[in-house]
Amino acid sequence: MRSLRVYLNGRPTGTLLETDERRNLFTFDREFVEAPNPPVLSSALLNTAKRPAAPTSTSTRILPFFANVLPEPNSDLRRYLASQVGIDRRDDMGLLRALGQDLPGAATVAYEGGKWDVPSEFDTHQAASERPLRFSLAGVQMKFSATRSSEGTYLVPETGAGGTHIIKLPEPGKPLLPENEFAMMRFAAAVGIDVPALELVTARNVSGLPERFAGFEGHAYTIERFDRGESRIHIEDFAQLLKVYPEDKYERVSFEHLLNLSYRLLGEEGLAECVRRIVFSIAIANADMHLKNWSVRYPDGRTPEFAPAYDYVCTAAFPRYDDFLALPIARTRHWKAISEETVLAAARSVRVPSHVVKKACREMISAVHTQLRIFLETSDVPDDVARVIDRQMHIVPLFATSQMSKRMALSDAEYKRRFFAELESIYGIPRSGITEGWSHHGVSVLLRPSHTGGLTAFLGPKSAPGNQTTAECSELDLLGEDEEPERAASRLSVGALRKYFPQPQKPGFY
């Protein structure tokens, strides 16, 4: 038999017990349950009277709440930390004992007694040439808890515990992952989503990393922890709230579950925020918005609110990565099938207020359209990421239909005026230069009105602008002859040009 004591911000809360038959049971302390207004360990462990209530039967595994405060079962981070303390990585209880003083949120776990697979003096265990680390962060990616100095340098503490920031290292197979996440989080902030302070750093700005990770190449990504402050702030991710084990974060759930949970737990404002974050994730082609990438926190210990956003990445920019939603919405995962009606159908299926969902959906669509061009012009966004987001604006009906409606509402003259004004603003091409073409980086570009009233681009060898014949050029129809006007209107934009013509460092290259 093995047992662990559970505390919430230092307050005795309950006991986690494992029997000799490897059955698990968590019980709340009577004093904790009977106290007036006790803090919330988990909203999933409350009864109908909003009082603490744990399951009365044993299970073959520890509760999902506790499983989800550990690194995920098959992650490199879990393997590394388990090897550091000499514990089988499959031993949840053992890892909780070893890492329990620095878990996500305000819960801590302490050794109470029993027979363990490692001696009690395992705290002195040390992997070859490296000190043992005593922290836990949920998730898969290799990351470390660190403190930040006023000079902007980061230090991983002696045991890895007690940090105020998280450092996420570059990852093989995911080129420019730190730059990607940094850009997408800044974009999220630009459209009104709450995000923590974040930064890109190089190896010279980070000290205290274990030897095998020190001296990394390129950038690491840092983000301020929203579960730390003057004291610990309790948090729960949606896997914990829905009683789902971490390895099932993609399974048997949909965005409908998130909509329903947000509404039941956080009310209409929580529902609206959930919708806004779903729409934004679709805009950036984030195919990894599973249950563990959504969290609530309890600033006063009892009342949940949406935690700041995290883990926003344009995953479609990575080779061999799934290019569809992590969770289905209205039974689809495919970008091209997602429209406003798709989102509303999801809302109706779980009986949450459709008017709230529609308003929040349209607000985020508008914010994305308003901020996207400015963000791409003023931020250092990886090229592959910019291309994917531009693609999303054209293939996802949720966004393309909105663009089309705005453009079709304009008169032909006003539409053309705005289009050419954008060309001049972004590419430095005056209206008079459109008929003559321009050259850049050894490639000559010619824009000509097509007989359908649209615009055709020709790319050819550098020569005097406007002097190429059509036969010498590669033709790119920005507005195809056979397209319906509505479809063409959604595609004819400066955004469409970005795929083919690089943005100049400064205007006037024609």
MARLUM-133907 format. One record per residue (C-alpha): residue in one letter; x, y, z; residue number from 1. Coordinates in pm, 1 decimal. Each point is the difference from the previous one (the first is absolute). Example, Ala and Ser with C-alpha at 12.3 -4.5 7.8 and 13.67 -1.06 7.14 Angstrom:
# MARLUM-133907
NODE   r          X          Y          Z     k
NODE   A     1230.0     -450.0      780.0     1
NODE   S      137.0      344.0      -66.0     2
***
This chain:
# MARLUM-133907
NODE   r          X          Y          Z     k
NODE   M        0.0        0.0        0.0     1
NODE   R      122.9      349.8      -85.8     2
NODE   S     -151.9      332.9       96.4     3
NODE   L       58.7      367.3      -76.3     4
NODE   R     -136.0      306.7      174.8     5
NODE   V     -152.8      267.7     -223.0     6
NODE   Y       11.3      370.5       83.0     7
NODE   L     -152.0      306.2     -163.3     8
NODE   N      213.0      310.0       53.9     9
NODE   G      138.7     -172.7      307.0    10
NODE   R     -342.2      -90.8      139.0    11
NODE   P      -56.9     -371.8       78.7    12
NODE   T     -253.9     -120.9     -253.6    13
NODE   G       -7.2     -378.3      -32.1    14
NODE   T      183.8     -328.5      -42.0    15
NODE   L       91.9     -192.6     -312.5    16
NODE   L       19.3     -372.4       76.5    17
NODE   E      123.8     -297.7     -200.1    18
NODE   T      -77.4     -345.9      139.1    19
NODE   D      224.6     -305.8      -21.7    20
NODE   E     -222.5     -113.9     -288.2    21
NODE   R       87.1      321.7     -185.0    22
NODE   R     -345.9      146.9       45.3    23
NODE   N      -17.0      377.2       45.3    24
NODE   L     -225.2      218.3      211.1    25
NODE   F       -5.2      370.2       82.8    26
NODE   T     -186.0      128.1      304.8    27
NODE   F      -52.4      356.5      120.8    28
NODE   D       78.6       79.0      363.2    29
NODE   R     -315.1       42.9      205.5    30
NODE   E      127.5      332.2      135.7    31
NODE   F       48.1      125.1     -356.0    32
NODE   V     -347.0     -107.6     -112.8    33
NODE   E     -175.8      144.3      304.1    34
NODE   A      186.5      330.8       -0.8    35
NODE   P     -195.8      307.0     -114.9    36
NODE   N       80.1       89.8     -362.5    37
NODE   P      295.4     -232.8      -54.0    38
NODE   P      217.5       69.2     -306.3    39
NODE   V      -61.9     -207.6     -312.7    40
NODE   L      244.2     -279.8      -74.6    41
NODE   S     -196.0      -97.8     -311.2    42
NODE   S     -335.7      109.3     -136.7    43
NODE   A      -35.1     -361.8     -114.2    44
NODE   L       10.3     -104.9      368.1    45
NODE   L     -295.5      207.5      119.2    46
NODE   N     -348.3     -131.7       72.4    47
NODE   T     -322.3      170.4     -100.1    48
NODE   A       24.8      221.8      308.3    49
NODE   K      346.1      115.4     -118.6    50
NODE   R      167.7     -178.0      289.9    51
NODE   P      311.7     -220.1      -28.9    52
NODE   A      -95.7     -356.6      -86.3    53
NODE   A      242.1     -272.9     -111.7    54
NODE   P      -95.8     -335.5     -154.9    55
NODE   T      -76.3     -263.6      263.4    56
NODE   S      129.1     -297.9     -200.1    57
NODE   T      355.6      -95.0      -86.8    58
NODE   S      140.2        6.3     -351.9    59
NODE   T      294.3     -158.7     -178.6    60
NODE   R      161.3      340.5      -52.4    61
NODE   I       30.9      321.1      194.4    62
NODE   L     -273.6      251.5      -76.7    63
NODE   P       35.3      194.2     -327.7    64
NODE   F       49.5      318.0      203.4    65
NODE   F      329.1     -132.2      136.6    66
NODE   A      107.0     -177.2     -319.9    67
NODE   N      -27.6      329.6     -186.1    68
NODE   V      240.5      193.6      224.3    69
NODE   L      281.3     -228.0     -118.0    70
NODE   P      175.2        9.6     -338.9    71
NODE   E     -181.4     -218.0     -249.9    72
NODE   P       74.5     -376.2       13.3    73
NODE   N      203.1      -28.9     -322.9    74
NODE   S      162.8      341.6        5.0    75
NODE   D      375.2       61.1       -3.1    76
NODE   L      -44.7      227.2      302.4    77
NODE   R     -154.3     -282.3      203.1    78
NODE   R      271.5     -246.1     -101.9    79
NODE   Y      266.3      250.8       94.2    80
NODE   L     -146.7       89.4      341.6    81
NODE   A      -69.7     -366.5       84.0    82
NODE   S      359.8      -90.4      -78.4    83
NODE   Q      118.3      287.8      218.0    84
NODE   V     -171.3     -138.0      309.6    85
NODE   G       41.6     -369.3      -80.7    86
NODE   I     -368.8      -79.9      -36.1    87
NODE   D     -185.2     -200.8     -263.0    88
NODE   R     -164.5      259.7     -225.7    89
NODE   R     -327.3     -198.3       18.8    90
NODE   D      -16.9       46.8      378.4    91
NODE   D     -234.4      296.0       49.8    92
NODE   M       10.0      -24.2      378.4    93
NODE   G      377.6      -14.7        4.2    94
NODE   L       32.1      302.8     -225.9    95
NODE   L     -252.8      194.1      206.5    96
NODE   R      205.7      -73.2      308.0    97
NODE   A      322.3      111.5     -167.9    98
NODE   L     -133.0      310.3     -176.8    99
NODE   G     -289.5       89.2      227.0   100
NODE   Q      140.7      319.7      149.9   101
NODE   D       -5.5      187.2     -333.4   102
NODE   L     -309.8     -108.6     -192.4   103
NODE   P     -203.6      223.8     -232.2   104
NODE   G     -250.2      204.9      199.2   105
NODE   A      -21.8       24.9      377.8   106
NODE   A      -20.5     -370.3       89.4   107
NODE   T      300.1     -170.0      157.2   108
NODE   V       55.5     -360.9      100.3   109
NODE   A      212.1     -132.5      287.3   110
NODE   Y      114.8     -347.4      103.1   111
NODE   E     -208.5     -155.1      276.9   112
NODE   G      115.1     -358.8       15.1   113
NODE   G       -3.9     -348.5     -148.4   114
NODE   K      213.5     -231.6     -207.4   115
NODE   W      165.6      166.4     -298.9   116
NODE   D      203.2     -138.9     -286.6   117
NODE   V      290.0      232.7       86.6   118
NODE   P      151.4       65.0      344.2   119
NODE   S     -107.8      303.5      197.0   120
NODE   E      342.5      151.3      -55.2   121
NODE   F      -64.3       15.7     -376.3   122
NODE   D        4.4      378.6       37.7   123
NODE   T      377.9      -32.2      -18.4   124
NODE   H      -15.3     -194.5     -326.4   125
NODE   Q      183.9      170.7     -283.1   126
NODE   A       22.0      -95.1     -364.3   127
NODE   A      349.3       -9.6     -143.7   128
NODE   S      158.9      346.8        9.7   129
NODE   E     -335.0      172.7       53.4   130
NODE   R     -188.1      117.7      304.6   131
NODE   P     -353.1     -138.9       48.9   132
NODE   L     -284.8      232.3      -92.5   133
NODE   R     -314.1       25.7      214.4   134
NODE   F     -268.0      171.4     -207.3   135
NODE   S     -296.4     -109.1     -207.7   136
NODE   L     -150.0      169.4     -303.5   137
NODE   A     -284.8     -155.5     -190.8   138
NODE   G       29.0      -67.4     -371.6   139
NODE   V      237.9     -164.0     -246.8   140
NODE   Q      262.9      253.5     -108.6   141
NODE   M      335.8       24.5      179.7   142
NODE   K      -28.6      299.0      229.9   143
NODE   F      141.4      135.7      325.4   144
NODE   S     -120.8      227.5      276.1   145
NODE   A      222.4      307.4       45.9   146
NODE   T       24.1      340.0      162.4   147
NODE   R       52.9      322.7     -194.6   148
NODE   S      231.5      278.5      111.6   149
NODE   S      -64.6      370.2      -53.4   150
NODE   E      273.1      -10.3     -267.0   151
NODE   G     -197.6     -253.7     -202.4   152
NODE   T      212.8     -307.0       75.8   153
NODE   Y     -146.7     -330.9      113.3   154
NODE   L      116.8     -242.6      267.0   155
NODE   V     -120.4     -357.7       43.0   156
NODE   P        5.7      -45.8      380.5   157
NODE   E      221.1     -261.0      166.2   158
NODE   T     -276.8     -261.2        7.4   159
NODE   G     -204.9      145.7     -285.1   160
NODE   A     -272.4       94.4      249.5   161
NODE   G     -134.6      341.3       89.8   162
NODE   G       10.6      170.3     -339.5   163
NODE   T     -215.8      288.5     -117.1   164
NODE   H       42.0      -69.8     -373.3   165
NODE   I        6.4     -299.9     -231.6   166
NODE   I      279.1      -47.2     -254.0   167
NODE   K      -85.8     -214.2     -302.6   168
NODE   L      294.4     -120.8     -203.9   169
NODE   P       24.9      -49.0     -379.3   170
NODE   E     -137.9     -334.9     -111.6   171
NODE   P      132.8     -226.4     -278.9   172
NODE   G     -244.3      -45.4     -287.0   173
NODE   K     -180.1      326.4       72.9   174
NODE   P      204.2      273.9     -167.0   175
NODE   L      -14.6      340.9      167.2   176
NODE   L     -246.7     -125.0      261.7   177
NODE   P       96.1      268.4      256.0   178
NODE   E      -31.9      275.3     -264.2   179
NODE   N     -330.8     -147.4     -116.5   180
NODE   E     -151.6      -10.6      349.3   181
NODE   F      133.7      344.8       88.4   182
NODE   A     -158.6      149.5     -314.0   183
NODE   M     -335.6     -173.4       48.8   184
NODE   M      -20.7      103.8      364.2   185
NODE   R       72.4      359.9      -96.0   186
NODE   F     -268.2      -23.2     -269.2   187
NODE   A     -240.7     -133.4      264.2   188
NODE   A       74.4      304.3      214.4   189
NODE   A      -58.9      227.4     -301.7   190
NODE   V     -353.5     -137.4      -48.3   191
NODE   G      -87.4       42.2      367.9   192
NODE   I       79.4     -337.0      159.0   193
NODE   D      162.7       14.4      342.6   194
NODE   V      356.0     -136.3      -16.5   195
NODE   P      284.6        5.3      254.7   196
NODE   A      328.7      184.4      -49.3   197
NODE   L      216.4     -187.2     -251.4   198
NODE   E      341.0       24.6     -160.6   199
NODE   L      249.1     -163.2     -236.0   200
NODE   V      343.8      -59.7      149.2   201
NODE   T      331.3     -154.1     -102.6   202
NODE   A      217.3     -241.1      198.8   203
NODE   R      216.2      280.4      135.8   204
NODE   N     -305.1      140.4      181.7   205
NODE   V      -72.3     -327.0      181.9   206
NODE   S      206.5     -155.5      277.6   207
NODE   G      -51.5     -301.2      221.9   208
NODE   L     -125.9     -236.6     -268.2   209
NODE   P      116.4     -361.4       37.4   210
NODE   E      316.3      -60.2     -200.7   211
NODE   R     -163.3     -195.9     -279.1   212
NODE   F     -239.3      287.9      -75.6   213
NODE   A      231.3      297.3       48.3   214
NODE   G      139.4      168.2     -309.2   215
NODE   F     -307.4      -62.2     -214.5   216
NODE   E        4.8      154.3     -346.6   217
NODE   G     -236.5      269.7     -114.9   218
NODE   H     -268.1      136.5      230.2   219
NODE   A     -191.3     -129.4      297.7   220
NODE   Y     -347.3      127.7       83.0   221
NODE   T      -84.5      129.2      347.5   222
NODE   I     -338.7       70.7      152.5   223
NODE   E      -92.1      133.0      341.6   224
NODE   R     -182.8     -251.4      217.8   225
NODE   F     -356.8      100.8       80.8   226
NODE   D      -15.5     -241.5      295.4   227
NODE   R      269.4      185.7      191.0   228
NODE   G       -0.7      343.2      162.7   229
NODE   E       47.5      119.1      354.0   230
NODE   S     -148.1     -339.8       84.4   231
NODE   R      -98.1     -299.5     -208.7   232
NODE   I     -316.3       35.3     -206.9   233
NODE   H     -197.6     -316.9      -50.5   234
NODE   I      -76.6     -114.7     -355.1   235
NODE   E     -169.1     -290.0     -179.6   236
NODE   D       14.9      -95.7     -365.0   237
NODE   F     -305.2     -124.0     -185.3   238
NODE   A      118.5     -360.9       13.1   239
NODE   Q      -17.2       21.8      378.7   240
NODE   L     -339.0      172.4      -11.3   241
NODE   L     -141.6     -269.3     -230.3   242
NODE   K      168.2     -285.9      193.3   243
NODE   V      203.5     -108.6     -303.2   244
NODE   Y      345.4     -157.8       28.0   245
NODE   P      278.1      186.7     -183.0   246
NODE   E       51.3     -266.9     -267.7   247
NODE   D     -370.4       36.6      -91.3   248
NODE   K       15.1      375.4      -55.0   249
NODE   Y     -104.0      -43.7     -365.9   250
NODE   E     -247.3     -284.1       55.3   251
NODE   R     -375.0      -17.0       57.9   252
NODE   V      -32.7      376.6       28.8   253
NODE   S      -83.9      282.7     -238.2   254
NODE   F      -12.1      377.2        3.0   255
NODE   E     -362.5      -40.0      103.0   256
NODE   H      126.0     -131.9      334.6   257
NODE   L      210.7      314.1       37.4   258
NODE   L     -292.3      227.8      -83.9   259
NODE   N     -224.2     -177.8      248.7   260
NODE   L      260.7       -5.9      276.3   261
NODE   S       89.0      366.6      -48.3   262
NODE   Y     -365.1      102.9       21.2   263
NODE   R      -86.8     -217.2      300.7   264
NODE   L      311.7       98.9      193.7   265
NODE   L       67.9      357.6     -112.6   266
NODE   G     -331.9      132.1     -130.2   267
NODE   E      -66.0      198.6     -316.2   268
NODE   E      330.8      188.2       11.0   269
NODE   G      186.1     -329.6       33.8   270
NODE   L     -195.0     -140.1     -293.6   271
NODE   A       82.1      305.7     -211.0   272
NODE   E      369.6      -28.4       85.2   273
NODE   C       -1.8     -368.8      -91.3   274
NODE   V     -148.8       84.5     -341.3   275
NODE   R      252.8      276.3      -60.0   276
NODE   R      288.6     -236.0       73.3   277
NODE   I     -141.1     -275.6     -220.7   278
NODE   V      -38.8      242.1     -291.9   279
NODE   F      350.2      135.5       48.9   280
NODE   S      146.3     -351.1        7.9   281
NODE   I     -170.3      -72.9     -332.3   282
NODE   A      139.2      323.6     -144.9   283
NODE   I      359.1     -100.0       78.5   284
NODE   A      -45.6     -367.4      -98.6   285
NODE   N       74.3     -120.9      351.3   286
NODE   A      -61.5     -373.7      -22.8   287
NODE   D      106.2      -65.1      359.8   288
NODE   M     -268.3      170.1      209.9   289
NODE   H      -74.4     -306.4      210.8   290
NODE   L     -145.0       -3.4      352.2   291
NODE   K      326.7       76.3      175.5   292
NODE   N       45.9      324.5     -190.9   293
NODE   W     -297.9      158.2      174.5   294
NODE   S        4.5       93.8      368.8   295
NODE   V     -186.5      186.3      272.0   296
NODE   R      154.2      155.6      306.8   297
NODE   Y     -136.0       93.1      342.9   298
NODE   P      144.2      340.8      104.0   299
NODE   D     -206.9        4.3      320.9   300
NODE   G       29.0     -375.0       53.5   301
NODE   R     -364.6      -69.5      -79.7   302
NODE   T     -125.5      182.4     -310.1   303
NODE   P      124.1     -128.0     -335.9   304
NODE   E       84.5      222.0     -295.9   305
NODE   F      168.4      -63.9     -333.2   306
NODE   A      375.4      -12.7       45.6   307
NODE   P      211.8      197.8     -245.5   308
NODE   A       51.8     -178.0     -331.0   309
NODE   Y      303.6     -216.3      -70.8   310
NODE   D      140.8     -249.0     -252.5   311
NODE   Y     -130.7      182.3     -308.3   312
NODE   V      197.6     -134.3     -294.8   313
NODE   C      -58.8       -5.7     -375.9   314
NODE   T       51.9     -376.8      -14.8   315
NODE   A      -86.2      -23.7     -370.6   316
NODE   A      332.2      172.3      -70.9   317
NODE   F      186.2     -313.6      111.4   318
NODE   P       67.8     -281.2     -247.5   319
NODE   R     -183.3     -327.0       67.0   320
NODE   Y     -227.9      158.6      260.5   321
NODE   D     -376.6      -52.6       -8.8   322
NODE   D     -169.7      279.4     -190.8   323
NODE   F     -342.6      -17.3      161.3   324
NODE   L     -158.2       75.5      336.9   325
NODE   A      112.3     -193.2      306.6   326
NODE   L     -362.4      -28.5      115.2   327
NODE   P     -304.6      -16.2     -226.2   328
NODE   I     -261.6      272.6      -13.1   329
NODE   A     -346.0      -94.2     -127.9   330
NODE   R      152.1     -334.8     -104.9   331
NODE   T      269.1      144.5     -223.6   332
NODE   R      371.9       64.4       42.6   333
NODE   H       64.7      142.5     -347.0   334
NODE   W       74.2      368.7      -52.0   335
NODE   K     -197.7       24.8     -323.2   336
NODE   A     -316.8     -121.6      173.9   337
NODE   I       -1.7      259.3      279.4   338
NODE   S     -239.0      289.9      -41.9   339
NODE   E     -193.7      217.2      241.2   340
NODE   E     -285.8     -246.6      -29.2   341
NODE   T      236.1     -280.3      108.4   342
NODE   V       78.1      187.3      321.3   343
NODE   L     -367.6       78.5       60.5   344
NODE   A      -96.8     -362.5      -59.4   345
NODE   A      250.7     -102.9      266.8   346
NODE   A     -152.7      251.9      239.2   347
NODE   R     -353.6     -120.7      -63.6   348
NODE   S       97.5     -363.1       56.4   349
NODE   V      102.1       74.5      361.2   350
NODE   R     -270.0      261.6       60.1   351
NODE   V      216.7      298.9       72.0   352
NODE   P     -123.1      349.4      -99.3   353
NODE   S       41.9       33.4     -375.6   354
NODE   H      -14.3      378.7        8.7   355
NODE   V      306.9        7.6      224.6   356
NODE   V      183.6     -241.0     -228.7   357
NODE   K      -87.1      191.6     -318.3   358
NODE   K      104.5      335.6      147.2   359
NODE   A      332.7     -134.8      129.9   360
NODE   C       68.1     -181.5     -326.8   361
NODE   R      -51.9      312.1     -208.6   362
NODE   E      202.8      213.4      240.2   363
NODE   M      302.4     -225.6      -37.6   364
NODE   I      -37.2      -30.0     -378.2   365
NODE   S       -3.9      379.9      -21.1   366
NODE   A      298.1       31.0      234.2   367
NODE   V      201.9     -250.4     -205.5   368
NODE   H      -76.0      179.4     -327.6   369
NODE   T       77.8      338.7      154.8   370
NODE   Q      324.8      -97.3      167.5   371
NODE   L      146.7     -257.8     -239.3   372
NODE   R      150.1      231.8     -262.3   373
NODE   I      139.2      236.9      262.5   374
NODE   F      145.7     -290.8      195.5   375
NODE   L      167.4     -158.6     -302.1   376
NODE   E      148.6      334.8     -102.2   377
NODE   T      138.3       90.5      341.1   378
NODE   S       98.3     -337.9      149.6   379
NODE   D      270.3     -250.6      -78.9   380
NODE   V     -225.2     -290.6      -99.0   381
NODE   P      162.0     -312.3     -152.1   382
NODE   D      -77.2      -15.0     -373.9   383
NODE   D     -166.5     -342.7       20.3   384
NODE   V     -227.6      124.9      276.4   385
NODE   A     -103.8      309.3     -197.1   386
NODE   R      -80.6     -215.9     -303.6   387
NODE   V     -214.6     -240.5      203.3   388
NODE   I     -201.5      278.6      162.8   389
NODE   D      -56.4      165.5     -337.0   390
NODE   R     -121.4     -337.5     -125.6   391
NODE   Q     -242.7      -25.6      292.5   392
NODE   M     -151.2      336.2      -90.6   393
NODE   H      -81.5     -136.3     -345.0   394
NODE   I      -98.8     -362.7       57.4   395
NODE   V     -190.1       15.6      330.6   396
NODE   P     -356.7      117.0      -66.7   397
NODE   L      -10.0      153.2      348.6   398
NODE   F      248.3      262.6     -123.0   399
NODE   A      -26.8       -7.2     -380.3   400
NODE   T     -375.9       56.5        5.9   401
NODE   S       47.3      298.4      227.0   402
NODE   Q      258.9      149.0     -235.4   403
NODE   M     -226.0      -63.8     -298.1   404
NODE   S     -298.6      167.5      163.9   405
NODE   K      200.3      310.8       82.9   406
NODE   R      144.0       27.6     -351.5   407
NODE   M     -324.2      -68.1     -185.3   408
NODE   A     -166.8      275.4      201.9   409
NODE   L      231.5      254.4     -165.3   410
NODE   S      -57.8      156.6     -338.3   411
NODE   D      238.1     -111.6     -276.6   412
NODE   A      170.5      338.6        0.3   413
NODE   E       45.5        6.4      378.9   414
NODE   Y      119.6     -359.5        4.2   415
NODE   K      266.7       69.3     -261.8   416
NODE   R      102.0      320.1      177.6   417
NODE   R       56.9     -185.7      326.9   418
NODE   F      182.0     -285.3     -170.9   419
NODE   F      246.3      228.1     -174.1   420
NODE   A       40.0      206.2      316.8   421
NODE   E      106.8     -319.3      178.0   422
NODE   L      246.6      -76.9     -278.2   423
NODE   E      155.1      342.4       37.9   424
NODE   S        8.0      -22.7      381.2   425
NODE   I      156.5     -345.9       21.2   426
NODE   Y      203.4      -30.7     -320.3   427
NODE   G       73.3      363.2      -71.0   428
NODE   I     -163.6      -22.9     -340.3   429
NODE   P     -177.3      319.4     -110.0   430
NODE   R     -322.7      -35.9     -193.6   431
NODE   S      173.9      110.0     -317.9   432
NODE   G      253.2     -279.7       39.2   433
NODE   I     -257.0     -275.1       -9.3   434
NODE   T      -30.7        3.2     -376.9   435
NODE   E      378.7        5.0      -48.7   436
NODE   G      102.1     -274.8      243.0   437
NODE   W      310.9       -7.7      213.6   438
NODE   S      304.1     -213.1       73.7   439
NODE   H      139.4     -134.1      326.6   440
NODE   H      282.2     -243.4       82.9   441
NODE   G       62.4      -71.6     -367.6   442
NODE   V     -363.3      -81.7      -77.3   443
NODE   S     -219.4      226.9     -203.8   444
NODE   V     -364.0       23.8       99.7   445
NODE   L     -278.1      132.5     -218.5   446
NODE   L     -357.1       56.4      117.1   447
NODE   R     -265.0       38.7     -269.4   448
NODE   P     -375.6       22.2       21.2   449
NODE   S     -157.6     -314.3     -141.0   450
NODE   H     -290.1        0.4     -242.2   451
NODE   T     -221.2     -120.2      287.0   452
NODE   G       66.2      321.4      186.6   453
NODE   G      242.2     -155.1      242.3   454
NODE   L      376.6       -3.6       19.8   455
NODE   T      264.3     -230.3     -147.0   456
NODE   A      363.0      -13.3      110.6   457
NODE   F      288.3      -97.9     -228.4   458
NODE   L      340.7     -101.9      133.8   459
NODE   G      294.7       -4.6     -238.7   460
NODE   P      372.9       70.3      -40.5   461
NODE   K      114.1      345.1      100.3   462
NODE   S      -30.6      251.9     -281.4   463
NODE   A     -140.5      342.2      -43.9   464
NODE   P     -323.0       -0.9      201.8   465
NODE   G     -300.6      -51.0     -218.0   466
NODE   N      193.0     -114.7     -309.0   467
NODE   Q      -45.8     -376.9       41.2   468
NODE   T     -229.7     -190.4     -226.1   469
NODE   T     -245.1     -241.5      153.1   470
NODE   A      189.4     -290.6     -155.0   471
NODE   E      315.1       87.2      193.8   472
NODE   C     -174.8       -0.6      335.8   473
NODE   S     -150.7     -242.3      248.4   474
NODE   E     -359.1      103.4       39.0   475
NODE   L     -169.4        9.7      339.9   476
NODE   D     -370.1       70.7      -16.6   477
NODE   L      -93.1      179.6      316.5   478
NODE   L     -352.5        7.7     -133.4   479
NODE   G      -78.8     -299.0     -218.6   480
NODE   E     -228.6       22.7     -301.4   481
NODE   D     -231.6     -277.1      115.1   482
NODE   E      -38.1      113.4      359.3   483
NODE   E     -328.8      125.0      130.2   484
NODE   P       19.9      368.9       95.0   485
NODE   E      -64.2      -78.3      368.6   486
NODE   R      287.5     -247.7       15.2   487
NODE   A      225.1      232.5     -194.3   488
NODE   A      -78.0      290.8      227.5   489
NODE   S      110.0     -200.3      302.3   490
NODE   R      330.4      -84.5     -166.4   491
NODE   L       96.0      324.4     -174.4   492
NODE   S      193.0      175.8      270.9   493
NODE   V      348.5      110.8       87.4   494
NODE   G        7.2     -305.4      223.9   495
NODE   A      -17.6     -215.6     -312.4   496
NODE   L      304.6      178.6     -140.9   497
NODE   R      205.8      -83.8      308.5   498
NODE   K       25.1     -362.0     -113.1   499
NODE   Y      184.6      102.5     -315.1   500
NODE   F      171.0      332.7       58.3   501
NODE   P      224.0       60.5      304.0   502
NODE   Q      -67.8      312.0      199.7   503
NODE   P      282.2      253.1      -54.4   504
NODE   Q      211.3      132.8      282.9   505
NODE   K      -99.7      346.1     -116.2   506
NODE   P     -231.5      130.3     -271.8   507
NODE   G      102.3      114.4     -343.4   508
NODE   F      153.0     -311.2     -157.8   509
NODE   Y     -214.5        4.9     -312.9   510
***
